[in-house]
Amino acid sequence: MAIFLTINMIKHARAKVQLAALVGYNFAMIDPEPLRERMRGKRVCVLVGGPSGEAEVSRRSGARMHEALIRQGIDSFVLEMEGDFIARIRETGADLVCVMLHGTPGEDGTVQSALELAGIPYTGSDHFASALAMDKLSAKWAFIANGLPTPMYVSPEVGEAPEDFGKRAVAQLGLPCVLKPRREGSSLGVFIAHNEEEMARGLAETSPWYPLVIVESYIQGKTVTCGVLGTGPEAFAVPALELRVKGREFYDYTAKYTKGMTEFIIPAELPPRLYERVQSLAVRAHNLIGCRTFSRVDFIVSDEEAYILEVNTIPGMTDLSDLPAEAAAAGIDYDTLALFIVASAAE
């Protein structure tokens, strides 16, 4: 047992040194005391739920955020997004809203627009950045126009029949390829097609739920995510995380939210050049989209390049989520991360 513990302590120490070298900054770079002072006397509404397929994940994220705020003496309560939620927020006397909604309409700019029109401060990205990031096609246009690497894609033409689109996508991208809803998160509706029959079936199953889709080329590589904290020139990347999925073809909804199905490797086991590339691209994508305070950028990393899949403007904050684990690896505990997120809306 003593030998086992010693070996693991050495491994942990080596990983810490490697992480410090790769990240290049102090592990405790967020001072919580000024943030607590900023939040003194503020009441926080943690907004969760809604009609999205990710509503349950939203509730889990919101519950954990709420608990973290309560532990720090902040007046916090959880509110389900339903009905005239703006009027209900006003009735509670909340000073600001911590938006912990995932998927539409909470992550696509709709709720953000409503809060802006009502003059209610809220956490995270504004309506425009939220809408841009949520639409995978629009985000791809932004990435490509600004020289950021992203997988090749095909999108349907106006009036094109699904079966014709599927054949065209396979012809242009080859197999396998990846079918995705344009405006959805948590890998909902994502389908890997290995032949034309699977593509046709994927489109048939997806179309009733997600009429807007894209198809991407499949890139063999590691699934990596990298969180970004801050806004504009102050934005910085936290340690990149590699996700090793057990018993699934890719990092799907089940793998994301089922304990024990995904192994987190922090820092991601990449050559230094690619690791630094991931962090640099994450910050560039965060700022290109116009994200505020926090985001998570998802990648597929091949032997040669890191490819941006998407930018998440409201990353999951559950006990199984990437961003809290990445922040913790940088010495930022969950409570401090939660405080950082809400205090940004109190400025």
ZIURRA-V159865 format. One record per residue. RES is the residue in one small letter. SS is DSSP state (a for helix, b for strand, c for the rest). PHI is phi in whole degrees, -180 to 180 (999 if undefined). BURIAL is I if it has 9 or more other ideal C-beta (glycine too) atoms within 8 Angstrom, else O. Layout:
BEGIN
RES SS PHI BURIAL
RES SS PHI BURIAL
END
This chain:
BEGIN
m c 999 O
a a -62 O
i a -64 O
f a -60 O
l a -65 O
t a -63 O
i a -60 O
n a -70 O
m a -65 O
i a -64 O
k a -59 O
h a -64 O
a a -64 O
r a -63 O
a a -62 I
k a -65 O
v a -64 O
q a -60 I
l a -65 I
a a -61 I
a a -66 O
l a -73 I
v a -77 I
g c 79 O
y c -150 O
n c -64 O
f c -73 O
a c -120 O
m c -96 I
i c -111 I
d c -88 O
p a -74 I
e a -62 O
p a -62 O
l a -69 I
r a -63 I
e a -64 O
r a -63 I
m a -89 I
r c -58 O
g c 79 O
k c -89 I
r b -110 I
v b -112 I
c b -98 I
v b -92 I
l b -91 I
v b -136 I
g c 84 I
g c 86 I
p c -85 O
s c -68 I
g c -67 O
e c -101 I
a a -59 I
e a -67 O
v a -65 I
s a -57 I
r a -64 I
r a -67 I
s a -62 I
g a -64 I
a a -62 I
r a -71 I
m a -62 I
h a -57 I
e a -61 O
a a -65 I
l a -69 I
i a -61 I
r a -59 O
q c -99 I
g c 78 O
i c -93 I
d b -71 O
s b -133 I
f b -146 I
v b -102 I
l b -128 I
e b -77 O
m c -80 I
e c -157 O
g c 59 O
d c -84 O
f a -69 I
i a -65 I
a a -62 O
r a -68 I
i a -63 I
r a -63 I
e a -63 O
t a -79 I
g c 77 O
a c -66 I
d c -85 O
l b -158 I
v b -115 I
c b -94 I
v b -80 I
m c -115 I
l c -93 I
h c -120 I
g c 79 I
t c -85 I
p c -94 I
g c -85 I
e c -119 I
d c -108 I
g c 98 I
t a -66 I
v a -66 I
q a -61 I
s a -63 I
a a -63 I
l a -67 I
e a -64 I
l a -63 O
a a -83 I
g c 73 O
i c -103 I
p b -63 O
y b -148 I
t c -83 I
g c 84 I
s c -73 I
d c -77 I
h a -63 I
f a -70 O
a a -62 I
s a -62 I
a a -66 I
l a -65 I
a a -68 I
m a -70 I
d c -90 I
k a -60 I
l a -69 I
s a -63 I
a a -63 I
k a -61 I
w a -57 O
a a -65 I
f a -60 I
i a -64 I
a a -63 O
n c -109 O
g c 75 O
l c -93 I
p c -70 O
t c -151 I
p c -59 I
m c -60 O
y b -147 I
v b -136 I
s b -123 I
p c -66 O
e c -87 O
v c -59 O
g c 80 O
e c -74 I
a c -67 O
p a -54 I
e a -66 O
d a -70 O
f a -62 I
g a -59 I
k a -65 I
r a -66 I
a a -62 I
v a -64 I
a a -64 O
q a -83 O
l a -102 I
g c 82 O
l c -121 I
p c -71 O
c b -144 I
v b -119 I
l b -91 I
k b -137 I
p b -64 I
r c -70 I
r c -130 I
e c -153 I
g c -127 I
s c 57 I
s c 63 I
l c -65 I
g c 79 I
v c -78 I
f b -144 I
i b -96 I
a b -101 I
h c -101 O
n c -156 O
e a -64 I
e a -65 O
e a -67 I
m a -63 I
a a -62 I
r a -67 O
g a -61 I
l a -66 I
a a -64 O
e a -77 O
t a -84 I
s a -53 I
p c -62 O
w c -99 O
y c -132 I
p c -67 O
l c -103 O
v b -137 I
i b -136 I
v b -123 I
e b -111 I
s b -68 I
y c -86 I
i c -115 O
q c -75 O
g c 174 I
k b -92 I
t b -86 I
v b -133 I
t b -125 I
c b -143 I
g b -80 I
v b -130 I
l b -119 I
g c 102 O
t c -136 O
g a 60 O
p a -66 O
e a -89 O
a c -69 I
f b -143 I
a b -88 I
v c -90 I
p c -56 I
a c -76 I
l b -119 I
e b -100 I
l b -111 I
r b -111 O
v b -86 I
k c -106 I
g c 75 O
r c -130 I
e c -72 O
f c -153 I
y c -80 I
d c -91 I
y a -57 O
t a -63 O
a a -65 I
k a -71 I
y a -122 I
t c -115 O
k c -61 O
g c 90 O
m c -92 I
t b -136 I
e b -96 O
f b -93 I
i b -115 I
i b -128 I
p c -74 I
a c -55 I
e c -83 O
l c -130 I
p c -58 O
p a -50 O
r a -61 O
l a -74 I
y a -62 I
e a -64 I
r a -63 I
v a -59 I
q a -64 I
s a -64 I
l a -65 I
a a -61 I
v a -67 I
r a -63 I
a a -66 I
h a -55 I
n a -75 I
l a -62 I
i a -67 I
g c 95 I
c c -67 I
r c -118 I
t c 72 I
f b -156 I
s b -161 I
r b -137 I
v b -109 I
d b -102 I
f b -132 I
i b -113 I
v b -113 I
s c -87 I
d c -69 O
e c -114 O
e c -152 O
a b -103 I
y b -109 I
i b -77 I
l b -92 O
e b -167 I
v b -113 I
n b -102 I
t c -81 I
i c -130 I
p c -63 I
g c -59 I
m c -125 I
t c -81 I
d c -72 O
l c -110 I
s c -85 I
d a -71 I
l a -58 I
p a -59 I
a a -68 I
e a -67 I
a a -64 I
a a -60 I
a a -66 I
a c -95 I
g c 85 I
i c -105 I
d c -73 O
y a -60 I
d a -61 I
t a -66 I
l a -62 I
a a -61 I
l a -63 I
f a -59 I
i a -66 I
v a -75 I
a a -66 I
s a -63 I
a a -85 I
a a -99 I
e c -71 O
END
